[in-house]
């Protein structure tokens, strides 16, 4: 059973300080995603999916389909591990390819600082109920407050 992580609030400085770690972790996740897509393509061409009646994690499995299925299971496990590690930082993972929110306080209300893979810094935020489509540039008077530093 997974224990829910406590809610963490980030200052803008704290969020930006995590970006090099996030770039690295999501870079690995994106490579694994691409590898998984290649395995899925091979399985589809063979008329199978990741899950089959005899899915085994044995890398020495005798059938090519079973070897591909086992490889897919291992890749998925690695992806889950990366996403779990990112979530343990207090970041809210919105997409496995690198979209995250950092909970913060702006003028006394809770908002989400928003960052996606490839962006050099956190430059957007959105309200709790708007999501990515509601992203707006950070306001000039934005004093985003976190738990650890103000």
Buried (B, 14 or more C-beta within 10 A) or exposed (E): EEEEEEEBBBBBEBBBEBBEEBBEBBBBBBEBBEBBEBBBEBBEEEEBEBEBEEBBEEEEBEEEBBBBBBBBBBBBEBBEEBBEEBBEBBBBBBEBEBBBBBBBBBEEEEBBBBBBBEBEEBBBBBBEEBEBEBBEEBEEEBEBBBBEEE
